[in-house]
Amino acid sequence: MKKKVITIDYYGTTREEVFKTFESAKDASEYYKVSYDSVKKACKSSLVGCRIKHIAFLYEEDYKDVVVDELYLNIQVAFLEEKVFGK
């Protein structure tokens, strides 16, 4: 069964550029020209490891109860904590 993928592009300037939803990890990998395996791995990892360069990849079903704006901030905080504190 295909899982929908949410992407958050931290270089986007509009809401439409920042948040996108894809029908599958394969569709997201083709759109961003990233390997399918990398996208699957990012989707399965924690908020710290879900980024590939400036794009976060998440399975929609794992975060269906969370507002995407909140996800944006949570990923950024987790990433910065990892960089600063090595958590």
DSSP file (Angstrom, degrees, kcal/mol; ACC not computed):
  #  RESIDUE AA STRUCTURE BP1 BP2  ACC     N-H-->O    O-->H-N    N-H-->O    O-->H-N    TCO  KAPPA ALPHA  PHI   PSI    X-CA   Y-CA   Z-CA
    1    1 A M              0   0    0      0, 0.0     2,-0.2     0, 0.0     0, 0.0   0.000 360.0 360.0 360.0 132.5    0.0    0.0    0.0
    2    2 A K        -     0   0    0     22,-0.1     2,-0.4    23,-0.0    22,-0.1  -0.527 360.0-147.3 -75.8 139.8    1.3    3.4   -0.9
    3    3 A K        -     0   0    0     -2,-0.2    22,-0.2    57,-0.0     2,-0.1  -0.904  18.6-118.6-107.3 135.7    1.7    5.9    1.8
    4    4 A K        -     0   0    0     -2,-0.4    56,-2.4    20,-0.1     2,-0.4  -0.438  28.3-145.2 -69.2 146.6    1.2    9.6    1.2
    5    5 A V  E     -AB  22  59A   0     17,-2.3    17,-3.0    54,-0.2     2,-0.4  -0.951   6.5-155.1-119.3 133.0    4.2   11.8    1.8
    6    6 A I  E     -AB  21  58A   0     52,-3.3    52,-2.5    -2,-0.4     2,-0.4  -0.876  13.4-162.9 -99.7 136.2    4.3   15.4    3.1
    7    7 A T  E     -AB  20  57A   0     13,-2.9    13,-2.0    -2,-0.4     2,-0.5  -0.949   9.1-162.8-119.5 145.9    7.2   17.5    2.2
    8    8 A I  E     -AB  19  56A   0     48,-2.0    48,-2.7    -2,-0.4     2,-0.7  -0.966   7.6-160.1-126.5 112.6    8.3   20.7    3.8
    9    9 A D  E >   - B   0  55A   0      9,-2.6     3,-1.4    -2,-0.5    46,-0.2  -0.836   3.8-163.2 -97.5 111.1   10.7   22.8    1.8
   10   10 A Y  T 3  S+     0   0    0     44,-2.9    -1,-0.1    -2,-0.7    45,-0.1   0.541  88.8  56.6 -74.9  -6.0   12.6   25.3    4.0
   11   11 A Y  T 3  S+     0   0    0     43,-0.3    -1,-0.3     6,-0.1     7,-0.1   0.489  82.6 112.6 -97.7  -6.2   13.7   27.4    1.1
   12   12 A G    <   -     0   0    0     -3,-1.4     3,-0.1     5,-0.2     6,-0.0  -0.305  49.7-164.0 -66.7 150.0   10.1   28.0   -0.1
   13   13 A T  S    S+     0   0    0      1,-0.0     2,-0.3    -2,-0.0    -1,-0.1   0.642  70.6  48.2-110.0 -21.4    8.7   31.5    0.2
   14   14 A T  S  > S-     0   0    0      1,-0.1     4,-2.2     5,-0.0     3,-0.5  -0.807  88.2-111.7-115.7 161.8    5.0   30.8   -0.2
   15   15 A R  H  > S+     0   0    0     -2,-0.3     4,-2.5     1,-0.2    -1,-0.1   0.878 119.1  54.5 -57.6 -38.8    2.8   28.2    1.6
   16   16 A E  H  4 S+     0   0    0      1,-0.2    -1,-0.2     2,-0.2    -4,-0.0   0.829 111.0  45.2 -66.1 -32.3    2.3   26.4   -1.7
   17   17 A E  H  4 S+     0   0    0     -3,-0.5    -8,-0.2     1,-0.1    -1,-0.2   0.824 116.3  46.1 -78.1 -32.6    6.1   26.1   -2.2
   18   18 A V  H  < S+     0   0    0     -4,-2.2    -9,-2.6     1,-0.2     2,-0.5   0.947 113.4  43.5 -77.3 -50.2    6.8   25.1    1.4
   19   19 A F  E  <  +A    8   0A   0     -4,-2.5     2,-0.3   -11,-0.2   -11,-0.2  -0.868  65.1 161.5-107.3 124.8    4.1   22.4    2.0
   20   20 A K  E     -A    7   0A   0    -13,-2.0   -13,-2.9    -2,-0.5     2,-0.4  -0.974  22.9-150.4-136.5 152.2    3.4   19.7   -0.6
   21   21 A T  E     -A    6   0A   0     -2,-0.3     2,-0.3   -15,-0.2   -15,-0.2  -0.987  12.9-168.5-124.3 135.0    1.7   16.3   -0.5
   22   22 A F  E     -A    5   0A   0    -17,-3.0   -17,-2.3    -2,-0.4     3,-0.1  -0.886  29.6-127.3-121.4 152.3    2.5   13.4   -2.8
   23   23 A E  S    S-     0   0    0     -2,-0.3     2,-0.3   -19,-0.2    -1,-0.1   0.735  90.1  -0.6 -68.8 -23.6    0.7   10.2   -3.3
   24   24 A S  S  > S-     0   0    0    -19,-0.1     4,-1.8   -20,-0.1   -19,-0.2  -0.977  72.3-103.6-158.4 167.0    3.8    8.2   -2.6
   25   25 A A  H  > S+     0   0    0     -2,-0.3     4,-2.6   -22,-0.2     5,-0.2   0.841 120.1  58.0 -63.8 -33.7    7.5    8.4   -1.7
   26   26 A K  H  > S+     0   0    0      2,-0.2     4,-2.3     1,-0.2    -1,-0.2   0.922 104.8  49.2 -64.0 -43.3    8.3    7.6   -5.4
   27   27 A D  H  > S+     0   0    0      1,-0.2     4,-2.2     2,-0.2    -1,-0.2   0.913 112.9  47.5 -61.6 -42.7    6.3   10.6   -6.6
   28   28 A A  H  X S+     0   0    0     -4,-1.8     4,-2.4     2,-0.2    -2,-0.2   0.902 110.9  51.2 -65.1 -41.2    8.2   12.8   -4.1
   29   29 A S  H  X>S+     0   0    0     -4,-2.6     5,-2.1     1,-0.2     4,-0.8   0.891 111.7  47.2 -65.3 -38.3   11.6   11.4   -5.1
   30   30 A E  H  <5S+     0   0    0     -4,-2.3     3,-0.2     3,-0.2    -1,-0.2   0.903 111.8  50.4 -68.2 -40.8   10.9   12.1   -8.7
   31   31 A Y  H  <5S+     0   0    0     -4,-2.2    -2,-0.2     1,-0.2    -1,-0.2   0.925 120.5  33.7 -63.3 -45.7    9.6   15.6   -8.1
   32   32 A Y  H  <5S-     0   0    0     -4,-2.4    -1,-0.2    -5,-0.1    -2,-0.2   0.446 106.7-123.1 -92.2  -0.6   12.7   16.6   -6.0
   33   33 A K  T  <5 +     0   0    0     -4,-0.8     2,-0.3     1,-0.2    -3,-0.2   0.931  66.0 134.7  57.2  49.5   15.1   14.4   -8.0
   34   34 A V      < -     0   0    0     -5,-2.1    -1,-0.2    -6,-0.2    -2,-0.1  -0.917  64.7 -88.2-123.5 150.1   16.3   12.5   -4.9
   35   35 A S     >  -     0   0    0     -2,-0.3     4,-1.9     1,-0.1     5,-0.2  -0.281  28.8-128.9 -63.4 144.7   16.7    8.8   -4.7
   36   36 A Y  H  > S+     0   0    0      1,-0.2     4,-2.5     2,-0.2     5,-0.2   0.892 109.2  53.6 -58.4 -43.6   13.6    6.8   -3.7
   37   37 A D  H  > S+     0   0    0      1,-0.2     4,-2.4     2,-0.2    -1,-0.2   0.877 106.8  52.2 -62.4 -38.0   15.5    4.9   -1.0
   38   38 A S  H  > S+     0   0    0      2,-0.2     4,-2.4     1,-0.2    -1,-0.2   0.897 110.1  48.4 -64.4 -40.6   16.7    8.2    0.5
   39   39 A V  H  X S+     0   0    0     -4,-1.9     4,-2.5     2,-0.2    -2,-0.2   0.926 111.7  49.0 -66.9 -44.4   13.1    9.5    0.7
   40   40 A K  H  X S+     0   0    0     -4,-2.5     4,-1.6     1,-0.2    -2,-0.2   0.919 112.7  48.5 -60.1 -43.5   11.8    6.3    2.3
   41   41 A K  H  X S+     0   0    0     -4,-2.4     4,-0.9     1,-0.2    -1,-0.2   0.910 111.8  48.9 -63.8 -42.6   14.6    6.4    4.8
   42   42 A A  H >< S+     0   0    0     -4,-2.4     3,-0.6     1,-0.2    -1,-0.2   0.900 109.3  52.9 -64.1 -40.6   13.9   10.1    5.6
   43   43 A C  H 3< S+     0   0    0     -4,-2.5    16,-0.6     1,-0.2    -1,-0.2   0.830 111.1  47.0 -63.9 -32.3   10.2    9.4    6.0
   44   44 A K  H 3< S+     0   0    0     -4,-1.6    -1,-0.2    -5,-0.2    -2,-0.2   0.616 100.6  84.5 -85.5 -13.3   10.9    6.6    8.5
   45   45 A S  S << S-     0   0    0     -4,-0.9     5,-0.1    -3,-0.6    -3,-0.0  -0.204  86.9 -85.1 -87.7 178.1   13.4    8.5   10.6
   46   46 A S     >  -     0   0    0      1,-0.1     4,-0.7     3,-0.0     3,-0.3  -0.104  50.9 -90.8 -71.7 175.5   12.8   10.9   13.5
   47   47 A L  T  4 S+     0   0    0      1,-0.2     3,-0.4     2,-0.2     4,-0.1   0.823 128.4  54.7 -60.1 -30.3   12.2   14.6   13.0
   48   48 A V  T  4 S+     0   0    0      1,-0.2     3,-0.5    30,-0.1    -1,-0.2   0.895 114.3  38.7 -68.7 -39.4   15.9   15.3   13.2
   49   49 A G  T  4 S+     0   0    0     -3,-0.3    -1,-0.2     1,-0.2    -2,-0.2   0.332  90.1  90.4 -95.6   7.7   16.7   12.8   10.4
   50   50 A C     <  +     0   0    0     -4,-0.7     7,-2.6    -3,-0.4     2,-0.3   0.503  68.5  95.0 -84.2  -0.9   13.7   13.5    8.1
   51   51 A R  E     -C   56   0A   0     -3,-0.5     2,-0.5     5,-0.2     5,-0.3  -0.707  49.7-169.9 -96.6 141.3   15.5   16.2    6.1
   52   52 A I  E >  S-C   55   0A   0      3,-3.1     3,-1.9    -2,-0.3     2,-0.4  -0.970  75.7 -48.8-121.8 111.0   17.4   15.8    2.8
   53   53 A K  T 3  S-     0   0    0     -2,-0.5    -2,-0.0     1,-0.3     0, 0.0  -0.499 126.4 -18.9  56.7-115.8   19.2   19.0    2.3
   54   54 A H  T 3  S+     0   0    0     -2,-0.4   -44,-2.9    -3,-0.1     2,-0.5   0.203 121.4  87.7-105.1  15.0   16.5   21.7    2.9
   55   55 A I  E <   -BC   9  52A   0     -3,-1.9    -3,-3.1   -46,-0.2     2,-0.4  -0.961  61.0-151.1-121.9 129.0   13.5   19.4    2.4
   56   56 A A  E     -BC   8  51A   0    -48,-2.7   -48,-2.0    -2,-0.5     2,-0.5  -0.804  10.0-158.5 -95.6 137.7   11.8   17.4    5.1
   57   57 A F  E     +B    7   0A   0     -7,-2.6     2,-0.3    -2,-0.4   -50,-0.2  -0.974  18.2 167.3-119.2 125.8   10.0   14.1    4.1
   58   58 A L  E     -B    6   0A   0    -52,-2.5   -52,-3.3    -2,-0.5     2,-0.5  -0.989  39.0-115.6-139.0 144.3    7.3   12.6    6.3
   59   59 A Y  E >>  -B    5   0A   0    -16,-0.6     3,-1.0    -2,-0.3     4,-0.6  -0.695  26.3-139.4 -76.5 129.2    4.6   10.0    5.9
   60   60 A E  G >4 S+     0   0    0    -56,-2.4     3,-1.3    -2,-0.5    -1,-0.1   0.873  98.6  59.3 -57.8 -41.1    1.3   11.7    6.2
   61   61 A E  G >4 S+     0   0    0    -57,-0.4     3,-0.6     1,-0.3    -1,-0.3   0.772  99.9  57.6 -63.5 -25.2   -0.3    9.0    8.3
   62   62 A D  G <4 S+     0   0    0     -3,-1.0    -1,-0.3     1,-0.2    -2,-0.2   0.714 120.4  27.3 -75.9 -20.0    2.4    9.4   11.0
   63   63 A Y  G X< S+     0   0    0     -3,-1.3     3,-1.7    -4,-0.6    -1,-0.2   0.000  77.8 125.8-131.0  28.4    1.5   13.1   11.5
   64   64 A K  T <  S+     0   0    0     -3,-0.6    -3,-0.1     1,-0.3    -1,-0.1   0.732  77.2  50.5 -65.6 -22.0   -2.2   13.2   10.5
   65   65 A D  T 3  S+     0   0    0     -4,-0.1     2,-0.4    -3,-0.1    -1,-0.3   0.347  96.8  85.8 -96.1   6.4   -3.2   14.8   13.8
   66   66 A V  S <  S-     0   0    0     -3,-1.7     2,-0.2     2,-0.0    -3,-0.1  -0.894  80.6-120.0-112.7 137.1   -0.5   17.6   13.7
   67   67 A V    >>  -     0   0    0     -2,-0.4     4,-2.0     1,-0.1     3,-0.6  -0.512  23.4-127.2 -71.3 138.7   -0.9   20.9   11.9
   68   68 A V  H 3> S+     0   0    0      1,-0.3     4,-2.3     2,-0.2    -1,-0.1   0.828 109.0  57.6 -61.8 -31.8    1.7   21.3    9.2
   69   69 A D  H 3> S+     0   0    0      1,-0.2     4,-1.7     2,-0.2    -1,-0.3   0.893 107.0  49.1 -63.1 -37.7    2.8   24.7   10.6
   70   70 A E  H <> S+     0   0    0     -3,-0.6     4,-2.8     2,-0.2    -2,-0.2   0.887 108.8  52.7 -67.8 -39.6    3.6   23.0   13.8
   71   71 A L  H  X S+     0   0    0     -4,-2.0     4,-2.7     2,-0.2     5,-0.3   0.920 105.0  56.3 -59.3 -44.1    5.5   20.3   12.0
   72   72 A Y  H  X S+     0   0    0     -4,-2.3     4,-1.8     1,-0.2    -2,-0.2   0.930 113.1  40.1 -52.8 -50.2    7.6   23.0   10.3
   73   73 A L  H  X S+     0   0    0     -4,-1.7     4,-2.8     2,-0.2    -1,-0.2   0.901 113.1  53.9 -69.5 -41.8    8.6   24.4   13.7
   74   74 A N  H  X S+     0   0    0     -4,-2.8     4,-2.5     1,-0.2    -2,-0.2   0.895 110.2  47.3 -61.6 -40.5    9.1   21.0   15.4
   75   75 A I  H  X S+     0   0    0     -4,-2.7     4,-2.6     2,-0.2    -1,-0.2   0.920 112.4  49.6 -66.3 -43.2   11.5   19.8   12.7
   76   76 A Q  H  X S+     0   0    0     -4,-1.8     4,-2.4    -5,-0.3    -2,-0.2   0.920 113.0  46.6 -62.8 -43.7   13.4   23.1   12.8
   77   77 A V  H  X S+     0   0    0     -4,-2.8     4,-2.8     2,-0.2     5,-0.2   0.931 113.1  48.7 -64.1 -46.3   13.7   22.9   16.6
   78   78 A A  H  X S+     0   0    0     -4,-2.5     4,-2.0    -5,-0.2    -2,-0.2   0.904 112.2  49.5 -60.9 -41.7   14.8   19.2   16.5
   79   79 A F  H  X S+     0   0    0     -4,-2.6     4,-2.0     2,-0.2    -1,-0.2   0.927 113.4  45.4 -63.1 -46.0   17.4   20.0   13.8
   80   80 A L  H  X S+     0   0    0     -4,-2.4     4,-2.9     2,-0.2     5,-0.3   0.890 110.7  53.0 -67.9 -39.2   18.8   22.9   15.8
   81   81 A E  H  X>S+     0   0    0     -4,-2.8     4,-2.7     1,-0.2     5,-0.8   0.902 109.0  50.5 -60.6 -40.3   18.9   21.0   19.1
   82   82 A E  H  X5S+     0   0    0     -4,-2.0     4,-0.9     4,-0.2    -2,-0.2   0.915 113.9  44.8 -62.9 -43.0   20.8   18.2   17.3
   83   83 A K  H  <5S+     0   0    0     -4,-2.0    -2,-0.2    -5,-0.1    -1,-0.2   0.909 123.9  33.2 -68.1 -42.8   23.3   20.8   16.0
   84   84 A V  H  <5S+     0   0    0     -4,-2.9    -2,-0.2    -5,-0.1    -3,-0.2   0.931 135.2  20.3 -81.8 -48.1   23.7   22.7   19.2
   85   85 A F  H  <5S-     0   0    0     -4,-2.7    -3,-0.2    -5,-0.3    -2,-0.1   0.563  91.0-128.9-103.5 -10.8   23.4   20.1   21.9
   86   86 A G     <<       0   0    0     -4,-0.9    -4,-0.2    -5,-0.8    -3,-0.1   0.826 360.0 360.0  65.7  32.2   24.1   16.9   20.0
   87   87 A K              0   0    0     -6,-0.7    -5,-0.2    -9,-0.1    -1,-0.1   0.466 360.0 360.0 -72.7 360.0   20.9   15.2   21.3
